[in-house]
Amino acid sequence: MSHHELYNDDGTTDHETCPRCGDSYLGEYGDRQHCGRCSYTEWE
Ligand SMILES: [Zn+2]
């Protein structure tokens, strides 16, 4: 997994990019991350 130094509006840096979209960020929803563009979901 490549590491990206990415910053969100609130200063967090732990957001991951969507493996499908590539340039879209995954939103955090409790114990999973969800892409709002393609609906890809990743469980931790
Ligand atoms: Zn996506």
mmCIF file of the protein (N, C-alpha, C, O) and its ligand, coordinates in Angstrom:
data_MODEL
# 
_entry.id   MODEL 
# 
loop_
_entity.id 
_entity.type 
_entity.pdbx_number_of_molecules 
1 polymer     1 
2 non-polymer 1 
# 
_entity_poly.entity_id                      1 
_entity_poly.type                           'polypeptide(L)' 
_entity_poly.nstd_linkage                   no 
_entity_poly.nstd_monomer                   no 
_entity_poly.pdbx_seq_one_letter_code       MSHHELYNDDGTTDHETCPRCGDSYLGEYGDRQHCGRCSYTEWE 
_entity_poly.pdbx_seq_one_letter_code_can   MSHHELYNDDGTTDHETCPRCGDSYLGEYGDRQHCGRCSYTEWE 
_entity_poly.pdbx_strand_id                 A 
# 
loop_
_entity_poly_seq.entity_id 
_entity_poly_seq.num 
_entity_poly_seq.mon_id 
_entity_poly_seq.hetero 
1 1  MET n 
1 2  SER n 
1 3  HIS n 
1 4  HIS n 
1 5  GLU n 
1 6  LEU n 
1 7  TYR n 
1 8  ASN n 
1 9  ASP n 
1 10 ASP n 
1 11 GLY n 
1 12 THR n 
1 13 THR n 
1 14 ASP n 
1 15 HIS n 
1 16 GLU n 
1 17 THR n 
1 18 CYS n 
1 19 PRO n 
1 20 ARG n 
1 21 CYS n 
1 22 GLY n 
1 23 ASP n 
1 24 SER n 
1 25 TYR n 
1 26 LEU n 
1 27 GLY n 
1 28 GLU n 
1 29 TYR n 
1 30 GLY n 
1 31 ASP n 
1 32 ARG n 
1 33 GLN n 
1 34 HIS n 
1 35 CYS n 
1 36 GLY n 
1 37 ARG n 
1 38 CYS n 
1 39 SER n 
1 40 TYR n 
1 41 THR n 
1 42 GLU n 
1 43 TRP n 
1 44 GLU n 
# 
loop_
_struct_asym.id 
_struct_asym.entity_id 
A 1 
B 2 
# 
loop_
_chem_comp.id 
_chem_comp.type 
_chem_comp.mon_nstd_flag 
ARG 'L-peptide linking' y 
ASN 'L-peptide linking' y 
ASP 'L-peptide linking' y 
CYS 'L-peptide linking' y 
GLN 'L-peptide linking' y 
GLU 'L-peptide linking' y 
GLY 'peptide linking'   y 
HIS 'L-peptide linking' y 
LEU 'L-peptide linking' y 
MET 'L-peptide linking' y 
PRO 'L-peptide linking' y 
SER 'L-peptide linking' y 
THR 'L-peptide linking' y 
TRP 'L-peptide linking' y 
TYR 'L-peptide linking' y 
ZN  non-polymer         . 
# 
_pdbx_entity_nonpoly.entity_id   2 
_pdbx_entity_nonpoly.name        ? 
_pdbx_entity_nonpoly.comp_id     ZN 
# 
_pdbx_nonpoly_scheme.asym_id         B 
_pdbx_nonpoly_scheme.entity_id       2 
_pdbx_nonpoly_scheme.mon_id          ZN 
_pdbx_nonpoly_scheme.ndb_seq_num     1 
_pdbx_nonpoly_scheme.pdb_seq_num     101 
_pdbx_nonpoly_scheme.auth_seq_num    101 
_pdbx_nonpoly_scheme.pdb_mon_id      ZN 
_pdbx_nonpoly_scheme.auth_mon_id     ZN 
_pdbx_nonpoly_scheme.pdb_strand_id   A 
_pdbx_nonpoly_scheme.pdb_ins_code    . 
# 
loop_
_atom_site.group_PDB 
_atom_site.id 
_atom_site.type_symbol 
_atom_site.label_atom_id 
_atom_site.label_alt_id 
_atom_site.label_comp_id 
_atom_site.label_asym_id 
_atom_site.label_entity_id 
_atom_site.label_seq_id 
_atom_site.pdbx_PDB_ins_code 
_atom_site.Cartn_x 
_atom_site.Cartn_y 
_atom_site.Cartn_z 
_atom_site.occupancy 
_atom_site.B_iso_or_equiv 
_atom_site.pdbx_formal_charge 
_atom_site.auth_seq_id 
_atom_site.auth_comp_id 
_atom_site.auth_asym_id 
_atom_site.auth_atom_id 
_atom_site.pdbx_PDB_model_num 
ATOM   1   N  N  . MET A 1 1  ? 0.848   -1.199 0.000  1.00 0.00 ? 1   MET A N  1 
ATOM   2   C  CA . MET A 1 1  ? 0.000   0.000  0.000  1.00 0.00 ? 1   MET A CA 1 
ATOM   3   C  C  . MET A 1 1  ? 0.880   1.244  0.000  1.00 0.00 ? 1   MET A C  1 
ATOM   4   O  O  . MET A 1 1  ? 1.766   1.379  0.843  1.00 0.00 ? 1   MET A O  1 
ATOM   5   N  N  . SER A 1 2  ? 0.646   2.123  -0.912 1.00 0.00 ? 2   SER A N  1 
ATOM   6   C  CA . SER A 1 2  ? 1.415   3.351  -0.956 1.00 0.00 ? 2   SER A CA 1 
ATOM   7   C  C  . SER A 1 2  ? 0.901   4.333  0.091  1.00 0.00 ? 2   SER A C  1 
ATOM   8   O  O  . SER A 1 2  ? -0.277  4.324  0.451  1.00 0.00 ? 2   SER A O  1 
ATOM   9   N  N  . HIS A 1 3  ? 1.797   5.165  0.564  1.00 0.00 ? 3   HIS A N  1 
ATOM   10  C  CA . HIS A 1 3  ? 1.430   6.124  1.598  1.00 0.00 ? 3   HIS A CA 1 
ATOM   11  C  C  . HIS A 1 3  ? 1.326   7.522  0.996  1.00 0.00 ? 3   HIS A C  1 
ATOM   12  O  O  . HIS A 1 3  ? 2.199   7.954  0.244  1.00 0.00 ? 3   HIS A O  1 
ATOM   13  N  N  . HIS A 1 4  ? 0.256   8.213  1.337  1.00 0.00 ? 4   HIS A N  1 
ATOM   14  C  CA . HIS A 1 4  ? 0.054   9.551  0.807  1.00 0.00 ? 4   HIS A CA 1 
ATOM   15  C  C  . HIS A 1 4  ? -0.045  10.548 1.951  1.00 0.00 ? 4   HIS A C  1 
ATOM   16  O  O  . HIS A 1 4  ? -0.720  10.291 2.948  1.00 0.00 ? 4   HIS A O  1 
ATOM   17  N  N  . GLU A 1 5  ? 0.604   11.649 1.814  1.00 0.00 ? 5   GLU A N  1 
ATOM   18  C  CA . GLU A 1 5  ? 0.487   12.713 2.801  1.00 0.00 ? 5   GLU A CA 1 
ATOM   19  C  C  . GLU A 1 5  ? -0.674  13.609 2.398  1.00 0.00 ? 5   GLU A C  1 
ATOM   20  O  O  . GLU A 1 5  ? -0.501  14.603 1.693  1.00 0.00 ? 5   GLU A O  1 
ATOM   21  N  N  . LEU A 1 6  ? -1.862  13.235 2.864  1.00 0.00 ? 6   LEU A N  1 
ATOM   22  C  CA . LEU A 1 6  ? -3.056  13.960 2.462  1.00 0.00 ? 6   LEU A CA 1 
ATOM   23  C  C  . LEU A 1 6  ? -3.710  14.607 3.672  1.00 0.00 ? 6   LEU A C  1 
ATOM   24  O  O  . LEU A 1 6  ? -3.731  14.032 4.761  1.00 0.00 ? 6   LEU A O  1 
ATOM   25  N  N  . TYR A 1 7  ? -4.226  15.769 3.480  1.00 0.00 ? 7   TYR A N  1 
ATOM   26  C  CA . TYR A 1 7  ? -4.831  16.509 4.576  1.00 0.00 ? 7   TYR A CA 1 
ATOM   27  C  C  . TYR A 1 7  ? -6.281  16.852 4.267  1.00 0.00 ? 7   TYR A C  1 
ATOM   28  O  O  . TYR A 1 7  ? -6.602  17.386 3.206  1.00 0.00 ? 7   TYR A O  1 
ATOM   29  N  N  . ASN A 1 8  ? -7.131  16.537 5.205  1.00 0.00 ? 8   ASN A N  1 
ATOM   30  C  CA . ASN A 1 8  ? -8.537  16.884 5.080  1.00 0.00 ? 8   ASN A CA 1 
ATOM   31  C  C  . ASN A 1 8  ? -8.773  18.286 5.627  1.00 0.00 ? 8   ASN A C  1 
ATOM   32  O  O  . ASN A 1 8  ? -7.867  18.885 6.207  1.00 0.00 ? 8   ASN A O  1 
ATOM   33  N  N  . ASP A 1 9  ? -9.961  18.806 5.451  1.00 0.00 ? 9   ASP A N  1 
ATOM   34  C  CA . ASP A 1 9  ? -10.275 20.148 5.938  1.00 0.00 ? 9   ASP A CA 1 
ATOM   35  C  C  . ASP A 1 9  ? -10.100 20.268 7.448  1.00 0.00 ? 9   ASP A C  1 
ATOM   36  O  O  . ASP A 1 9  ? -9.742  21.334 7.950  1.00 0.00 ? 9   ASP A O  1 
ATOM   37  N  N  . ASP A 1 10 ? -10.352 19.182 8.171  1.00 0.00 ? 10  ASP A N  1 
ATOM   38  C  CA . ASP A 1 10 ? -10.222 19.236 9.624  1.00 0.00 ? 10  ASP A CA 1 
ATOM   39  C  C  . ASP A 1 10 ? -8.828  18.851 10.101 1.00 0.00 ? 10  ASP A C  1 
ATOM   40  O  O  . ASP A 1 10 ? -8.605  18.717 11.305 1.00 0.00 ? 10  ASP A O  1 
ATOM   41  N  N  . GLY A 1 11 ? -7.897  18.674 9.188  1.00 0.00 ? 11  GLY A N  1 
ATOM   42  C  CA . GLY A 1 11 ? -6.515  18.420 9.576  1.00 0.00 ? 11  GLY A CA 1 
ATOM   43  C  C  . GLY A 1 11 ? -6.131  16.959 9.701  1.00 0.00 ? 11  GLY A C  1 
ATOM   44  O  O  . GLY A 1 11 ? -4.972  16.650 9.977  1.00 0.00 ? 11  GLY A O  1 
ATOM   45  N  N  . THR A 1 12 ? -7.074  16.056 9.507  1.00 0.00 ? 12  THR A N  1 
ATOM   46  C  CA . THR A 1 12 ? -6.744  14.636 9.620  1.00 0.00 ? 12  THR A CA 1 
ATOM   47  C  C  . THR A 1 12 ? -5.954  14.181 8.402  1.00 0.00 ? 12  THR A C  1 
ATOM   48  O  O  . THR A 1 12 ? -6.077  14.750 7.318  1.00 0.00 ? 12  THR A O  1 
ATOM   49  N  N  . THR A 1 13 ? -5.150  13.160 8.593  1.00 0.00 ? 13  THR A N  1 
ATOM   50  C  CA . THR A 1 13 ? -4.282  12.695 7.510  1.00 0.00 ? 13  THR A CA 1 
ATOM   51  C  C  . THR A 1 13 ? -4.421  11.191 7.264  1.00 0.00 ? 13  THR A C  1 
ATOM   52  O  O  . THR A 1 13 ? -3.629  10.599 6.529  1.00 0.00 ? 13  THR A O  1 
ATOM   53  N  N  . ASP A 1 14 ? -5.435  10.577 7.885  1.00 0.00 ? 14  ASP A N  1 
ATOM   54  C  CA . ASP A 1 14 ? -5.557  9.127  7.797  1.00 0.00 ? 14  ASP A CA 1 
ATOM   55  C  C  . ASP A 1 14 ? -6.584  8.663  6.764  1.00 0.00 ? 14  ASP A C  1 
ATOM   56  O  O  . ASP A 1 14 ? -6.981  7.498  6.766  1.00 0.00 ? 14  ASP A O  1 
ATOM   57  N  N  . HIS A 1 15 ? -7.008  9.559  5.893  1.00 0.00 ? 15  HIS A N  1 
ATOM   58  C  CA . HIS A 1 15 ? -7.959  9.159  4.872  1.00 0.00 ? 15  HIS A CA 1 
ATOM   59  C  C  . HIS A 1 15 ? -7.243  8.420  3.750  1.00 0.00 ? 15  HIS A C  1 
ATOM   60  O  O  . HIS A 1 15 ? -6.135  8.777  3.350  1.00 0.00 ? 15  HIS A O  1 
ATOM   61  N  N  . GLU A 1 16 ? -7.908  7.380  3.255  1.00 0.00 ? 16  GLU A N  1 
ATOM   62  C  CA . GLU A 1 16 ? -7.328  6.604  2.171  1.00 0.00 ? 16  GLU A CA 1 
ATOM   63  C  C  . GLU A 1 16 ? -8.062  6.904  0.870  1.00 0.00 ? 16  GLU A C  1 
ATOM   64  O  O  . GLU A 1 16 ? -9.231  7.289  0.873  1.00 0.00 ? 16  GLU A O  1 
ATOM   65  N  N  . THR A 1 17 ? -7.363  6.724  -0.227 1.00 0.00 ? 17  THR A N  1 
ATOM   66  C  CA . THR A 1 17 ? -7.997  6.930  -1.514 1.00 0.00 ? 17  THR A CA 1 
ATOM   67  C  C  . THR A 1 17 ? -8.728  5.668  -1.942 1.00 0.00 ? 17  THR A C  1 
ATOM   68  O  O  . THR A 1 17 ? -8.339  4.561  -1.568 1.00 0.00 ? 17  THR A O  1 
ATOM   69  N  N  . CYS A 1 18 ? -9.782  5.833  -2.722 1.00 0.00 ? 18  CYS A N  1 
ATOM   70  C  CA . CYS A 1 18 ? -10.562 4.712  -3.210 1.00 0.00 ? 18  CYS A CA 1 
ATOM   71  C  C  . CYS A 1 18 ? -9.754  3.912  -4.234 1.00 0.00 ? 18  CYS A C  1 
ATOM   72  O  O  . CYS A 1 18 ? -9.213  4.494  -5.175 1.00 0.00 ? 18  CYS A O  1 
ATOM   73  N  N  . PRO A 1 19 ? -9.661  2.574  -4.068 1.00 0.00 ? 19  PRO A N  1 
ATOM   74  C  CA . PRO A 1 19 ? -8.907  1.748  -5.011 1.00 0.00 ? 19  PRO A CA 1 
ATOM   75  C  C  . PRO A 1 19 ? -9.566  1.657  -6.378 1.00 0.00 ? 19  PRO A C  1 
ATOM   76  O  O  . PRO A 1 19 ? -8.913  1.294  -7.356 1.00 0.00 ? 19  PRO A O  1 
ATOM   77  N  N  . ARG A 1 20 ? -10.839 1.978  -6.456 1.00 0.00 ? 20  ARG A N  1 
ATOM   78  C  CA . ARG A 1 20 ? -11.543 1.961  -7.742 1.00 0.00 ? 20  ARG A CA 1 
ATOM   79  C  C  . ARG A 1 20 ? -11.381 3.289  -8.464 1.00 0.00 ? 20  ARG A C  1 
ATOM   80  O  O  . ARG A 1 20 ? -11.002 3.332  -9.634 1.00 0.00 ? 20  ARG A O  1 
ATOM   81  N  N  . CYS A 1 21 ? -11.676 4.387  -7.744 1.00 0.00 ? 21  CYS A N  1 
ATOM   82  C  CA . CYS A 1 21 ? -11.629 5.712  -8.364 1.00 0.00 ? 21  CYS A CA 1 
ATOM   83  C  C  . CYS A 1 21 ? -10.195 6.222  -8.465 1.00 0.00 ? 21  CYS A C  1 
ATOM   84  O  O  . CYS A 1 21 ? -9.828  6.873  -9.443 1.00 0.00 ? 21  CYS A O  1 
ATOM   85  N  N  . GLY A 1 22 ? -9.386  5.924  -7.447 1.00 0.00 ? 22  GLY A N  1 
ATOM   86  C  CA . GLY A 1 22 ? -8.002  6.370  -7.448 1.00 0.00 ? 22  GLY A CA 1 
ATOM   87  C  C  . GLY A 1 22 ? -7.824  7.764  -6.907 1.00 0.00 ? 22  GLY A C  1 
ATOM   88  O  O  . GLY A 1 22 ? -6.916  8.007  -6.112 1.00 0.00 ? 22  GLY A O  1 
ATOM   89  N  N  . ASP A 1 23 ? -8.673  8.687  -7.319 1.00 0.00 ? 23  ASP A N  1 
ATOM   90  C  CA . ASP A 1 23 ? -8.519  10.077 -6.885 1.00 0.00 ? 23  ASP A CA 1 
ATOM   91  C  C  . ASP A 1 23 ? -9.645  10.526 -5.969 1.00 0.00 ? 23  ASP A C  1 
ATOM   92  O  O  . ASP A 1 23 ? -9.802  11.718 -5.707 1.00 0.00 ? 23  ASP A O  1 
ATOM   93  N  N  . SER A 1 24 ? -10.432 9.565  -5.481 1.00 0.00 ? 24  SER A N  1 
ATOM   94  C  CA . SER A 1 24 ? -11.531 9.893  -4.583 1.00 0.00 ? 24  SER A CA 1 
ATOM   95  C  C  . SER A 1 24 ? -11.205 9.379  -3.188 1.00 0.00 ? 24  SER A C  1 
ATOM   96  O  O  . SER A 1 24 ? -10.597 8.318  -3.045 1.00 0.00 ? 24  SER A O  1 
ATOM   97  N  N  . TYR A 1 25 ? -11.602 10.120 -2.161 1.00 0.00 ? 25  TYR A N  1 
ATOM   98  C  CA . TYR A 1 25 ? -11.283 9.728  -0.796 1.00 0.00 ? 25  TYR A CA 1 
ATOM   99  C  C  . TYR A 1 25 ? -12.397 8.892  -0.186 1.00 0.00 ? 25  TYR A C  1 
ATOM   100 O  O  . TYR A 1 25 ? -13.572 9.051  -0.517 1.00 0.00 ? 25  TYR A O  1 
ATOM   101 N  N  . LEU A 1 26 ? -12.002 7.999  0.711  1.00 0.00 ? 26  LEU A N  1 
ATOM   102 C  CA . LEU A 1 26 ? -12.970 7.180  1.424  1.00 0.00 ? 26  LEU A CA 1 
ATOM   103 C  C  . LEU A 1 26 ? -13.407 7.908  2.688  1.00 0.00 ? 26  LEU A C  1 
ATOM   104 O  O  . LEU A 1 26 ? -12.574 8.360  3.474  1.00 0.00 ? 26  LEU A O  1 
ATOM   105 N  N  . GLY A 1 27 ? -14.727 8.020  2.879  1.00 0.00 ? 27  GLY A N  1 
ATOM   106 C  CA . GLY A 1 27 ? -15.251 8.616  4.094  1.00 0.00 ? 27  GLY A CA 1 
ATOM   107 C  C  . GLY A 1 27 ? -15.305 7.574  5.195  1.00 0.00 ? 27  GLY A C  1 
ATOM   108 O  O  . GLY A 1 27 ? -15.521 6.393  4.922  1.00 0.00 ? 27  GLY A O  1 
ATOM   109 N  N  . GLU A 1 28 ? -15.113 7.997  6.430  1.00 0.00 ? 28  GLU A N  1 
ATOM   110 C  CA . GLU A 1 28 ? -15.097 7.069  7.554  1.00 0.00 ? 28  GLU A CA 1 
ATOM   111 C  C  . GLU A 1 28 ? -16.473 6.984  8.196  1.00 0.00 ? 28  GLU A C  1 
ATOM   112 O  O  . GLU A 1 28 ? -17.082 7.999  8.532  1.00 0.00 ? 28  GLU A O  1 
ATOM   113 N  N  . TYR A 1 29 ? -16.953 5.756  8.360  1.00 0.00 ? 29  TYR A N  1 
ATOM   114 C  CA . TYR A 1 29 ? -18.251 5.514  8.980  1.00 0.00 ? 29  TYR A CA 1 
ATOM   115 C  C  . TYR A 1 29 ? -18.078 4.433  10.026 1.00 0.00 ? 29  TYR A C  1 
ATOM   116 O  O  . TYR A 1 29 ? -18.332 3.259  9.758  1.00 0.00 ? 29  TYR A O  1 
ATOM   117 N  N  . GLY A 1 30 ? -17.649 4.818  11.214 1.00 0.00 ? 30  GLY A N  1 
ATOM   118 C  CA . GLY A 1 30 ? -17.445 3.848  12.278 1.00 0.00 ? 30  GLY A CA 1 
ATOM   119 C  C  . GLY A 1 30 ? -16.289 2.917  11.961 1.00 0.00 ? 30  GLY A C  1 
ATOM   120 O  O  . GLY A 1 30 ? -15.134 3.342  11.932 1.00 0.00 ? 30  GLY A O  1 
ATOM   121 N  N  . ASP A 1 31 ? -16.598 1.634  11.720 1.00 0.00 ? 31  ASP A N  1 
ATOM   122 C  CA . ASP A 1 31 ? -15.548 0.644  11.498 1.00 0.00 ? 31  ASP A CA 1 
ATOM   123 C  C  . ASP A 1 31 ? -15.340 0.358  10.019 1.00 0.00 ? 31  ASP A C  1 
ATOM   124 O  O  . ASP A 1 31 ? -14.735 -0.654 9.665  1.00 0.00 ? 31  ASP A O  1 
ATOM   125 N  N  . ARG A 1 32 ? -15.832 1.229  9.155  1.00 0.00 ? 32  ARG A N  1 
ATOM   126 C  CA . ARG A 1 32 ? -15.652 1.002  7.719  1.00 0.00 ? 32  ARG A CA 1 
ATOM   127 C  C  . ARG A 1 32 ? -15.419 2.324  7.009  1.00 0.00 ? 32  ARG A C  1 
ATOM   128 O  O  . ARG A 1 32 ? -15.678 3.400  7.549  1.00 0.00 ? 32  ARG A O  1 
ATOM   129 N  N  . GLN A 1 33 ? -14.922 2.215  5.782  1.00 0.00 ? 33  GLN A N  1 
ATOM   130 C  CA . GLN A 1 33 ? -14.690 3.395  4.961  1.00 0.00 ? 33  GLN A CA 1 
ATOM   131 C  C  . GLN A 1 33 ? -15.469 3.231  3.672  1.00 0.00 ? 33  GLN A C  1 
ATOM   132 O  O  . GLN A 1 33 ? -15.519 2.142  3.100  1.00 0.00 ? 33  GLN A O  1 
ATOM   133 N  N  . HIS A 1 34 ? -16.071 4.306  3.222  1.00 0.00 ? 34  HIS A N  1 
ATOM   134 C  CA . HIS A 1 34 ? -16.995 4.232  2.093  1.00 0.00 ? 34  HIS A CA 1 
ATOM   135 C  C  . HIS A 1 34 ? -16.699 5.330  1.081  1.00 0.00 ? 34  HIS A C  1 
ATOM   136 O  O  . HIS A 1 34 ? -16.497 6.490  1.443  1.00 0.00 ? 34  HIS A O  1 
ATOM   137 N  N  . CYS A 1 35 ? -16.675 4.945  -0.194 1.00 0.00 ? 35  CYS A N  1 
ATOM   138 C  CA . CYS A 1 35 ? -16.481 5.917  -1.263 1.00 0.00 ? 35  CYS A CA 1 
ATOM   139 C  C  . CYS A 1 35 ? -17.829 6.440  -1.724 1.00 0.00 ? 35  CYS A C  1 
ATOM   140 O  O  . CYS A 1 35 ? -18.695 5.662  -2.122 1.00 0.00 ? 35  CYS A O  1 
ATOM   141 N  N  . GLY A 1 36 ? -18.013 7.753  -1.672 1.00 0.00 ? 36  GLY A N  1 
ATOM   142 C  CA . GLY A 1 36 ? -19.279 8.348  -2.057 1.00 0.00 ? 36  GLY A CA 1 
ATOM   143 C  C  . GLY A 1 36 ? -19.488 8.372  -3.556 1.00 0.00 ? 36  GLY A C  1 
ATOM   144 O  O  . GLY A 1 36 ? -20.601 8.617  -4.021 1.00 0.00 ? 36  GLY A O  1 
ATOM   145 N  N  . ARG A 1 37 ? -18.433 8.121  -4.323 1.00 0.00 ? 37  ARG A N  1 
ATOM   146 C  CA . ARG A 1 37 ? -18.539 8.188  -5.784 1.00 0.00 ? 37  ARG A CA 1 
ATOM   147 C  C  . ARG A 1 37 ? -18.994 6.856  -6.374 1.00 0.00 ? 37  ARG A C  1 
ATOM   148 O  O  . ARG A 1 37 ? -19.918 6.819  -7.188 1.00 0.00 ? 37  ARG A O  1 
ATOM   149 N  N  . CYS A 1 38 ? -18.339 5.749  -5.960 1.00 0.00 ? 38  CYS A N  1 
ATOM   150 C  CA . CYS A 1 38 ? -18.638 4.449  -6.567 1.00 0.00 ? 38  CYS A CA 1 
ATOM   151 C  C  . CYS A 1 38 ? -19.237 3.461  -5.575 1.00 0.00 ? 38  CYS A C  1 
ATOM   152 O  O  . CYS A 1 38 ? -19.526 2.319  -5.933 1.00 0.00 ? 38  CYS A O  1 
ATOM   153 N  N  . SER A 1 39 ? -19.423 3.891  -4.340 1.00 0.00 ? 39  SER A N  1 
ATOM   154 C  CA . SER A 1 39 ? -20.017 3.066  -3.287 1.00 0.00 ? 39  SER A CA 1 
ATOM   155 C  C  . SER A 1 39 ? -19.123 1.926  -2.825 1.00 0.00 ? 39  SER A C  1 
ATOM   156 O  O  . SER A 1 39 ? -19.604 0.988  -2.189 1.00 0.00 ? 39  SER A O  1 
ATOM   157 N  N  . TYR A 1 40 ? -17.829 1.988  -3.133 1.00 0.00 ? 40  TYR A N  1 
ATOM   158 C  CA . TYR A 1 40 ? -16.897 0.996  -2.626 1.00 0.00 ? 40  TYR A CA 1 
ATOM   159 C  C  . TYR A 1 40 ? -16.838 1.110  -1.110 1.00 0.00 ? 40  TYR A C  1 
ATOM   160 O  O  . TYR A 1 40 ? -16.751 2.215  -0.574 1.00 0.00 ? 40  TYR A O  1 
ATOM   161 N  N  . THR A 1 41 ? -16.885 -0.038 -0.405 1.00 0.00 ? 41  THR A N  1 
ATOM   162 C  CA . THR A 1 41 ? -16.827 -0.053 1.054  1.00 0.00 ? 41  THR A CA 1 
ATOM   163 C  C  . THR A 1 41 ? -15.714 -0.958 1.516  1.00 0.00 ? 41  THR A C  1 
ATOM   164 O  O  . THR A 1 41 ? -15.556 -2.072 1.017  1.00 0.00 ? 41  THR A O  1 
ATOM   165 N  N  . GLU A 1 42 ? -14.936 -0.476 2.478  1.00 0.00 ? 42  GLU A N  1 
ATOM   166 C  CA . GLU A 1 42 ? -13.805 -1.234 3.015  1.00 0.00 ? 42  GLU A CA 1 
ATOM   167 C  C  . GLU A 1 42 ? -13.934 -1.319 4.526  1.00 0.00 ? 42  GLU A C  1 
ATOM   168 O  O  . GLU A 1 42 ? -14.048 -0.303 5.213  1.00 0.00 ? 42  GLU A O  1 
ATOM   169 N  N  . TRP A 1 43 ? -13.916 -2.553 5.036  1.00 0.00 ? 43  TRP A N  1 
ATOM   170 C  CA . TRP A 1 43 ? -13.994 -2.747 6.485  1.00 0.00 ? 43  TRP A CA 1 
ATOM   171 C  C  . TRP A 1 43 ? -12.601 -2.871 7.062  1.00 0.00 ? 43  TRP A C  1 
ATOM   172 O  O  . TRP A 1 43 ? -11.723 -3.519 6.494  1.00 0.00 ? 43  TRP A O  1 
ATOM   173 N  N  . GLU A 1 44 ? -12.421 -2.227 8.215  1.00 0.00 ? 44  GLU A N  1 
ATOM   174 C  CA . GLU A 1 44 ? -11.127 -2.310 8.875  1.00 0.00 ? 44  GLU A CA 1 
ATOM   175 C  C  . GLU A 1 44 ? -10.936 -3.662 9.540  1.00 0.00 ? 44  GLU A C  1 
ATOM   176 O  O  . GLU A 1 44 ? -9.894  -3.910 10.148 1.00 0.00 ? 44  GLU A O  1 
HETATM 177 ZN ZN . ZN  B 2 .  ? -14.654 5.046  -5.470 1.00 0.00 2 101 ZN  A ZN 1 
# 
